[in-house]
Amino acid sequence: MTEPLRVGLIGAGPWAQETHAPALAAHPGIDFVGGWARNPAAADALFPRTFDSPEALFSAVDAVAFAVPPNVQAPLAIAAAQAGKHLILDKPIALDLDAATQLAAAVSAAGVRSIVAFTRRFAPETREFVDRACAITPVAVEAQWLSGAALSGKFAASAWRQEQGALFDVGPHILDLVDAAAGPVSSVSAARYDAPSDTWTVQLDHADGAASSISLSLRTPAIPTVMRVSAHSTTGIAVLDSRETSSAECFRVLLDEFLDSIATGVDHPLGVLRGLALQRVITQIQEAQCPSGG
C-alpha cells in the first residue's frame, strides 16, 4: 500500500480556510501534516500542527501547498523546490515575470512536480467546454469575469488584490481558458485599463489564427459574479457560464492529478510552466495598456 503524501500548507487566509485545508484534510492519499502562516492565531486555528518557520515545515513534508500572495509565494516556493518538495501553487505564480521565471527554473532544476490551482479547470463543466471549444476550432473567443470582490466580502481586505486588481487575481483563470480554447496567445493587440472600476478590456491574437477579447473587473457590483466564456466558428458554438462545481470538489480533483503526476514522474499540463506562460501574457498586457480615455 502506498504511503500518503505528506503535505504542508503555507497561508491561513480565507482561501486556505475555505478550500486548501478542508480538501487536504479530506483526501485519502494526503497526510495533511500542518502549516505555517504569518498570523500565528490563524495558523493555530487552521492547521493540525503549526510550524515556527517555512523551513521547519519543509523538513517535515513531501510537498507544499501555497495560499499566499504571489510576491510571498515565489521566493518560498523556490526555497521549497530547492529543498526537494513538490509544489501546489496558487495563481499567479509570482508578481512579475522575473520571479516567475526563477521559480520555473528552480522547479526544473530540482526535478520536482508542480501544479497550479487554476481551480475552474478541474471542474467537469469547464472540461466539457474546453473539449467542445477545441472541437469546433474557434475563430473568436469572448470572456468576462466581473466581480465586486474588491468592494466587499471576505477578499476585500486582501492587500495584494486591492493593489494588483483583476488582471492578477481572476486574469490568470480567464487567460488560461481563452488560451485553452483558442490556442496559445501570440500577441496582445490592445489593452485598456480603467482604474476606478478596475476594468481591463483586452484583445488577444492566437497562434492558430483565432482572436479573443476579455473583460475583467473586481470593482463591478455584480451579484453573483459574472463569469462567461464563449467560443464560436462556422461549425458551432461552445459556452461556459457555470461555476456549479464547488472549489473544494475542484481541489479534490487537482489533488488526485497531483498525486498521479508525482507517481508517474510526468509533469502536469497545468504545472509551473503553464503559470509561467500566462505570466508572460500578463506582462504583455501590462506593457500594451493605455488608460481609459487614452
N, C-alpha and C positions, 0 to 999 in steps of 0.2 A: 504493500500500500504506500502510495506517495505521501510524503510528509507535507502538511500545509505550508504554504509560502508565508514566511514571517514578514509582515508589512507594518511600517510605521507611518504616521501621518504628521505632516508639518502644517500647522494652521488650525485654528479653532473658531473661526468666524461662522457666519450664517450658512455658507455653502458647505463647510465641513460638518456642521451640526445637522444640516438637512439631508445631505447626500453622502458624502465620503464616509463618515464614521458609521452610520447605520448600515451602509452597503458592505463595508469592510467587515463589520462585526457579524453580519448575517451570512456571509459567503462560506460555504463548507470547505473550500480549498484555501482559505485565508486564515492565518493566525494573526489577528489584529493585536499586535504587541503593545502599542501605546503611541505616544506622540510628544511633540514639542510645539509650544506656541509662545509668542511674546507676552501674552496675557496669562499669567500663572493661574488665576482663578478660573478662566475659561478652559484652560488645559485640564485642570483638576476635575472639572465638571464633565468633560467630554471623553477623556482618554482612560482606558483601563489601567495604564501606567503612565506617569508623566516623567519625562526625561529632563535633565538640567540643561542640556545643550543639544543642538543638532548632531554634533559629533558623537555624543553618547548614544543617541538614537541610532545612528548609522551602524554602530558596533553591535547592535542587538537585533538587526533585521536583515532580510534578504532584498527588500525593495522598499522604496519610499514614495508615498503619495503626497502631492502638494496641493494646498488650498490657501494660497497666499498671493499677494500682489505680484505682478510679473517682475518688478525690479528686485523683489525679495527672492522670488523663486530661482531666477537664473543662477546667481552665484552659489546658492545652496544646492541646487541640482547638479551643478558642475562638481562640487565637492562630493556629493553622494555618488556620482558616476565614477569619480576618481577613486572612491572607496569600494568600487565594485558592486554597487547597488543598482538594481533595475529601477526604472522611474515611471510613475504615473504623474504626468504633468498637467497643469491647468493651462488654459489658453488666455492670452497669447503666451508663448513660451518665454518671452522676455519683453523688456520695454523698448529695446531698439535692436537693429539688425546686427550690430557688432556682438552684443551679448548673446543673441540667438545663434549666431554663427559659432561662437565659442562653446556654447552648450552642445550643439550638434557635434562639434569636433570632439568634445570630451566623451560623449556617448559612444562615438565611433571608436575612439582610441581605447576605451575601456572594454569594448565588446559586450556591453550590457543591452538589454532590451528596453524599449520605451513605448509609451502610448500616451496620446494627448486626449484630454477629456472634451472632445467635440461631442457633447452629450447627445444631441439630437441625432447624430449619425448612427447611434446604437439602438434607435427606435425602429420598429418594423415599418411604420408608415413612411419614415424617411427613406429607408432602404428600398421600399417599393417605388417611391418617387424617383430616386436616382436610377434604378433599373429601367423604369419607364422612360425617363428623360434620355438616357443613353440609347435606348432602342429606337427613338424617333429622330436621332441626330439633329438636335436643335439648331435653328438659325438665330434664335434670340431667347434670352432668359431675363425675366424681371423678378426682383426680390425686394422685400420690405421687412424690416424689423423695427417697429415703432413702439416705444415703451416709455412709461413715466417713472422708471426705476430710480432715476437721479432726483426726482421730485419728492418722493415719499416712499415709505416702506423699508424693509429690512436691509436693502442695499444702498439706501440713500446716504448712509453715514460712511460709506466706503470712499476714502480719500482718493485712491487711485482712479476709481470710476468717475468721480467728480472732475478730476483733473484731465484724464485721458478720454473720457466720454465713450460714445457709441462705437467709434471706429475700433477701439481696442477691446471693448467688452463684448458686444454682440457682433462686431465686424468679422472676427475670425469664423464664427458659425456660418454667417451668410456667404462670405468669400469661399469657404470650404464647399458649400453647397453649389454655388454657381460654377465653381471650378470642376466639381464632380459631374455636374450635369452637362456643361458645355465644353469641357476640355480645359487644359491648362491656360491660365491667364498669360497673354503675351505682352500686353501693354495697357496702360491707363490712358484713355483718350480724353477724359475730362473728369475733374473733381472739384466740387463746390462745397463750401462749408459755411453754415450759418451758426455762429457761436451761441446766441441767446437760446435757440431751440435745440442746440447740439444736433443739428441735422446735416448729415453727409448725403450728397447726391453724386453718384459716381457712375461713369460709363467705362466699360472694360471691353477690350478685344481679346479673343481667344485664339489659340494656335490653330485650331481646326476651322477657323473662319467665322465662328459664331460671335455675336455681340451680347453683352449683358448690361443691365442697368440696375443699380441698387440704391435704396434709400434707408438710412439708419438714423435713429434718434433714441436717446434716453430721457429726453425732456419734452416728450409729447404726451399729454394726459390721456393716453389710450388705456381704457379698462374694459376688457382684458387686453393684454399685449397683442398687437397685430403682427403676426409672422406669416408671410406668404411668399412662396416661390413658385413661379410658373415657367414652363419651357414649351416652345412650340416649333413646329416645322410643317412642311407640306404633308407629312404622314401622321400628324396628330398633335396632341397637347398633353402635358403632364403637369399636375398641380399638387403642391403640398401646402396645406393651410391648417394642419392639425398638430398639436403637441400633446396628444391624449396620453401617450405613454409617460409615466412618471419618471422624474430624474433618477430616483432610486432604482427603478427597473432598468433604465438605460445603463446605469453604472454597474448593475449586476452583469449585464451582457459584456460591458467593457472589461470587467474583471475576468470573465470566462475567457475572453480572447487574449487578454494579457497573459494569463496562465498558459494558454496554448502557445503563445509566442515564445515564452521562456522555455517551455518543454521541448519545442521543436528547434529552437535557435534561429527562427525566421523572424525578421523584423516585421512589425505590424504596419500596414499601409498608412495608418493614422499615427505613426510614431513621430519622433523628433524631426525627421526630415520633412514631414508634412507641415509641421509647425514652422520650420524654417522657410519653406516655400511661401507660406501665407504671410510670414513676417516680411518677406521681400515685397509682396504685393501691398501690404500696409504702408511700407516705406515709399513705394512708388506713388501711392495715393497721396500721402503727405506732401511729397515733392511736387505733385501736379496741382495741388489745391489752389483755388482762388477764393477770396472771401465773398460772402453774399453781397451782391451788388457790384462785384468787381468784374 
